[in-house]
Amino acid sequence: MDQDGHPALPPDSPLMTMTNSFLNDGMLLGLSIPGPRLPYRDPTYYINDGNSVLLVENTLFKVHRSVLTKDKSAFETMFQLSGETDSARSDSSMSAAQEGECDENPIRLHGDTADEFRALLWALYALPHELTLAMSSEADCTQLVNLVRITHKYQFRSIMNWALSALHHYYSRPGALDDILTTTAASSTTTGTVPTLPQTAPPTPGLSTSHPPTLVQLTELAALCERADLLECAVTRWKRLVGEGRDLALALTIGERFNLRPVMGLAYHALMLRGKAHWDAERALTRSQRVRLLAGYYALTKLWDALPGQPPPLTHGARCTSQQRCAKAFGALWRAVLETGTQVLPGLAREDVLGKIMLAESVMKAMVEREIPSQGFLDGMPHCRESALVATTMRMREIKESLADYFSDEF
């Protein structure tokens, strides 16, 4: 009998033999029930002579309160409110530790990551040569993105602007965006990619778990901070992806989300040319987007039918002796150039107005520069040939920039 009055198992019983075997092999000793992870001190920014302890995710930071209140940040107001609250509490309990004075009662920051807060502390405590490195091609772009996010949230205005300038300097370099991923692997499940299993092991203390910023994240950040130069870098990359026929649905979604009309127009146009069967098979497209694609198809088809009879305005040169005759000649030239383009590339779809007008510009340029015969169309406008090319180019740009307007669900 054991101490609880239950009959004891004999040592040679099968259950006792199996239990002893597991213990000898160490199998049961290796089993443990997962519990809450205890916070750990950051190896770099748990500063011994600091006077404020903060908990971000599962990491404890101990820093100087005066450093966090630089740049008229939101921490200044936060610490003032915290001090008033602690003073009120001290009236009832003198023995209780005030918030932020020890590891057991830290100031908790919600909605931030440890990497973001670590990036902020890096900027606040960095040495001059470290800041200089951030403005070079060897900059840590992940750290800079984390820095922009958290400085925007806590209103470190000058640091945020400096970090945005560093990001623009990094990504405006030739080829800097060539290898950037559009989105993370985890968010690519909508395209059929098998997601990877999450890591269950705790991260090494102080080791960054961030991935390089994606094009989507960079676009979001530039739009959030209203940074036009950085946003232009992202838009240029989106345009290139659309031109290569990659990530069209994602480019369309991002374009609509941030009202990036050049990206929207090009993405809609590229998707339209792939045909309705592709729209129906693309799961990332919404019903409204499919409706707009159909509307764009009919609008651009109608535009192409009317375009030959609508030559763009022509600015006559100072030496032009007969503007009426010149305008008539340009109208005939305009129609001929559009028709020549479709003859050169008969495979162009009827609704591919952008492709046709770009081809027409190339034909016009070749005629004006006498690379190909003009077949007498330029004889009636001897002093306005360059103006004809300028007018064609302007019309092409106008169509390209207003492309998104044709894909509207407002009939």
N, C-alpha and C positions, 0 to 999 in steps of 0.2 A: 504494500500500500504506500502511495506517496503522501506528502504532507497535507493534501486536500482530501484524503480519504479514498482516492481512486486507485484501482488495482494497478500496480506497476507492471510494465512490459518486461518480459524476461530478456536478458542480454542477447540471446541467440534468436530472438524473434525476427521475421523478415523486415518489419518496419524499422526496428532498431539497427539491423545490419545495414539497411539502405541509408539511414540517417548518418551513421558513423562513416560510411563510405563517402558521402558528400562532404562531411566535415574534414575528413582527411585529405580530400582533393581540393579543398578550399573553395568549392563552388558556392556554398551558402554564404561564406564570408564575403564574397564579391558582390552579393545582391544587396541593394540598398533602395529604400523608398525615396524617390526624389522629393525634396522639400524646398522651401523658399531659399533662393540664393541670397547670401548675406552680402551687403554692400562691401566693396573693397576700395581702398584708397588709391587714387590715381598716382602713379609713380613719379610723374613730373610736376603736377599742379596740386599736390597736397603739401603745401609749404608750411614748414613748422612754425614760423613766426607769423603766419596769417591769422586773421581774427574773425573770419567768417567761414563756416562749413556749409557747403551746398551739396545736395544730392541730385544728380541727374541720371535718370535711368537707374543703374545699379552701381554708380561710381560716385565716390565722395571726393570733393574738391575742397581744399582749404586755401583761401586766398585773402588778399588784403581788400577790405571793404572800400578803401579810398581808390583803389584801382578800378573796381567795377562801377564806380560813380563818375568816371571820366566821361567827357563828351556829352554831358547833360543827358545821360542815358536814363532809361526807365528804372534802373536799379536804385537811383537816388531817391525817387518817390517810394519805391518798394521798401527800402531800408527805413525811411521815415515812418511809414505806416507800421512796419514791423516793430520799430522802437516804441511807438505809442501803444501798440497792443501789449508788448512785453511789460511796459511800465504799469499798465492797468492790471496785468496778471500778478506783478510783483507785490501789489498791495495785499493780495489774498494768500500768496504763497512765496515766501522769500527764498525757500530752498530749491524751487524749481529752476532748472537751467533755461536761460532764454534761448529762443530759436536761433540757430546758427552758431552757438557757442561750443557745441560738442558734436561728436559723431552720432550720439544717441538722439539728438534733437536738431537735425540739420534743416536748413532752408530747402524746401523741395521745389524744384522747377519742373513743371509739367509741360508736355508737348515738345520738349527739346530732346536731342540725342546727346550722348556723351561726346561724340565726335564734334558736334557743332559747338558745344560749350568749350571743348578743348581748343578748337580753332579760335574762339574768341579770346581765350586766355593767352594763346600763342601771340595774337596780335597785340594784346595789352602788355605782355612781358617781353616781346621780341627785341633782339639786339639789332642795331642798324644793318649789319651785313645780312641778317636773315630777311629783313624787309626788302633789301635790295635784290636778293635772290628771287623774291616773289614777283618781281617785275621783269624777269628774264624768261627764256625758253625752258629753264629748269624748274619753273614754279610748280608747286603742288596744286593742280587745278581742283582736286577734290577738296582740299583744305580751304581753298578760296571760295568755293561754292558754299560750303558749310558756314564759312565766315559771313558771307553775304546774307544767308538766311537768318542767322541769329542776330546779326547787327540790325537788320531790318525790323525784326520783331521787337528788340529792346531799344531801338532808336539811337544806336551809335552812328549818327549821321556821317561824320567825317570818315570814320573807319569803313563804313559801308561804301561810300563813294570811292575811297582808295581801293578797296577790294574789287569793285566793279571795273575800275580802270585797269587793274592788274589782270582781271579776266579778259577784258577786251584786248589788252596787249598780247595775251597768250593766244587767244583764238583768232586774232586777225593776222597771224603769221601765215604765210603761204603753206597750204597743206595741213594746217593744224586741226581742221575738222574732218579730214579725210577718213580717219579710222574711228571716229566717234560713233557709238551705238545710238540708234534712234530711241530705244527704250530698253528697259531691263528684261532679263530672261523671264522673270516671274510674271510680267505683264504681257508676255507674248503667248499666253495660253489661248487667247482668242483666235490665234492663227493656227492652232493645232499643235503647237510645240509642247512636248511633255515637260511639265514643271519639275524642277529638282526638289528633292526632299529638304526640309529645313534642317539646319544644324541644331542638334540638341545639346551639344557640349557647350559649356560656358566659354565665352571668349577669354583670351589671355588678358589679364589686367593691363590697361594702358595701350593695348594694341587696337589700331583702327580697324573696324569692320566695314567701312564705307567702300563703295565701288566707284570707279571713275564716273563723273557726271555724264548723263545721256543728253542727246539733242533735245528731247522733250523737257528734261529738267532745266537745261540751259535756256530754252525758250520761255518756260514758265518764270524763271528767275528774272530774265530781262524784262518781261512784260510786267511782273509784279513791281519791280523797282523803277519802271518807266525809263529804262536805259536804252535809248534809241540806237546807239552805236553797236552795243552788244546784240540787240535784237536784230539788227541788220545782218550781222554775221550769221545768226541762226537762220534767218529768212533766206539768205544766199545758199546755205547748205540745203534747206528744204527744197528750194527751186532746182538745185542740181539733182537731188534724189528723184524728184518728179520727172525731170528730163530723162533720167535713166530708167524710169518706169518702176521705181522701188518705193515701197511703203506709201502707196497712193492714198489708201483709205485713212491711214494714220495722219498723213500730211493734211488731208481734207479736214479731219476732226480737229487737229491743232489749229489750222487756219480759221475755222469757224469759231473755235473757243476763244481765240485772242484777236479775232477780226483782222487777220493777216490776209487782206484781199488778194494780193498778188499770188500768194500760195494757194488760196481757195480756188481762184480762177484756173490756174494751171493744173491743179489736182482734178478739179471737175472735168476740165477739157480732156486730160489724159484718160480718165476713167470712162468718159463718154465714148471715146474712140475705141475702147475695148468691147463695146457692145452690151446689149441688155442681158445677154446670157451671163456675162461676167459680173454685172451688177447684182444679179439674183444669186450668184454663187458666193459673192463676197459677204461673209457674215458680219463683218465690222460695219457695214453700211446700214444706216437707219432707213426707215420707210420714207421719211422726209427728204433724205439725201437722194434716194432713188427717184422720188418725184421731181426733184430739182434737176437731176440728170436728164430726165425725159423732157422737161421744159427747156433745158439748154439745147438739147438736140434739135427741137423744132425752132427755137429762136435763132440759132446759128444757121440752120438750113435756110430760113427765111432771109437772114442777113445776106447770105451768099447770093441768093437769087436777085437781091436788090443792089448789091455792091457794084456791079459793072456799070450801072446807070447813075451812080452817085460818086463821081470823082471828088477827091478832097479839094479844099480851097487852094488856089494857086497864087502865090505872091509873085507878081510880075517884076522883072528887073527894070532898072532905070532906062535901059536902052531898048526896051520893048516898044515897038512902033504901033502895034495893033493888038490890044489886050483881048478883044473879042475873037479875032482869028487865033490867037495863041491859046485861049481857053478852049476853043473848039478842037484845036489840035491835041491839046492835053487830054480832053475827054476821049478822043479816039485812041490815043496812046494808052490811057488808063485801061480801057476795055481790052485792048490788044495784049497788054502786059498780063492781065488776069487770065485771059484765055491761053496765052503762051505758057504760063505756069502750069496749067492743068494738062497741057499737051506734053510738057517735059516730064512730068510725073503723073501719068494717068491713074496711078493707084491711089492717089489722095482721096480720102472720103469726101463726100459732098459737104458734110457738116464740119470738116476740118478747116474752118475759116482761118485760124491762126497760121497753120502750115501753108495755106495757099497765099496769104498776104505776105508772109515772110519770103516765100519763093518769088512773088511778084516784085518785092523790093530788090531782090538779087538780080532779076531780069532787068529791071529799070536801071540799076547801077551799071550793069554790063553794057546796056545801050548807051547811056550817057557817057561812059568812059570809052566808048567805041570798041569794046571787046567783042561785041556781036553786032551785026547790022541792024539798024533801026527800021529798015524797010520803008523809009520815007516819013515815018511818023514824027520824027523830030525836025523835019524840014520847016514845018509851020511855026516853030517856036525856037528860032536860032539863039535868042538871047535869054531864054528861060529854062534851058535844059537842067541846070543845077537846081533851080527852084522846083522842077518836076520831081527830082529825086528826093528833095527835102520834104515835099508834100506827101510823097508815098511813104517815106520813113515815119513821118508824124502820124499818118493814118494807121500804120502798122502798130506803133507804140500805143496809140489810143485804144485800139482793139485789144491789145495784150493787157493793158492796165485795167480795162473795164470788163475783162472776161468774166469775172465773178457775177456781174450784173445780169448776164444772160441766163444764169442758173438760178432762177428765182421761182418760188412756188406761188407768187402773187400774180395770178393770171389777169 
